[in-house]
């Protein structure tokens, strides 16, 4: 479900660290109170990550109730955007990059030694 994201039209990454002990009420209050967004947008997936980077929660309003998704990665962790007090909209392609462990908001590009040798 999380990787395919059928029917989701907007992806919002909540940057920084989120206390993943929060449930639906706590996360929806965070979206509304801190970022001034409405969690009641049908088709909008709000993504949250804790300090460890190996677990994410997602909040989705389905029109008649919230869906709370939780995923723990067995190997590795996410490169989550850590700018505090920020919420960023990303595309579906960037969303898939995020779930592969890449940071689509502020990617780090390192020059290879081979490209600078000549």
Secondary structure, DSSP 8 states (H G I E B T S, - for coil): -TTT-TT--EEEEE-S---TT--HHHHHHHHHHHH---TT-BTEEEEEE-SSSSEEEEEEE-SSSEEEEEEE-SSS-------TT-EEEE-HHHHHHHHTT--SSS------HHHH--
